[in-house]
């Protein structure tokens, strides 16, 4: 039972990335999913939440309108589409399943010119 992130990398300001979080050993759609990020020297920040009830999505003000969380039940995967990236989006991004106590290893996103 685990989740694993992928899709991070180096991108210029204004660019886009799509992060993936693949779940194994359990059915992702039955649980709330969250994306967090943590930048060096900063506290962990909750970026986006996907609710298993009704598919409600919630975003931090810092990413609202630029990031989109979504799921693909057939692939048992949750995504974080990140557009209009800014320097301050640089961080390690983690997907978390709170009610299962699961967290991936993280994927580094670096926004730099």
C-alpha positions, 0 to 999 in steps of 0.5 A: 500500500503506497503512493508515489509521485512523479512529474517534477522537474525544472521549468521556467517561470510561466511554464507548466508541469503536471505532477502524478501520484499513483496509488497502489494497494488501495482504491484511490477514489475512496479517499480524500487526497491532498497535495502539499509542498515544502520549500527550504526553510519554510513550513509545509503548505497544503496546496490542493485537496480533492474530496472523495465525496462529491469531488470537491476541490480546495486550493490554497490562495497562493495557487488558486486559478493556476493549479488544478487537482484531478483524478483518473480512477482507471489509472488510480492516480491523482494529478496536480496540473500546475500552470503559470508557475512562479519562482515561489512555487519551487518546492518538494511536492508530496501527495498524501492520503490523510486517512490512510497515513500515506505520503509519497517520497516527494517530487522536486519542482524547481522554477527558475530562469 
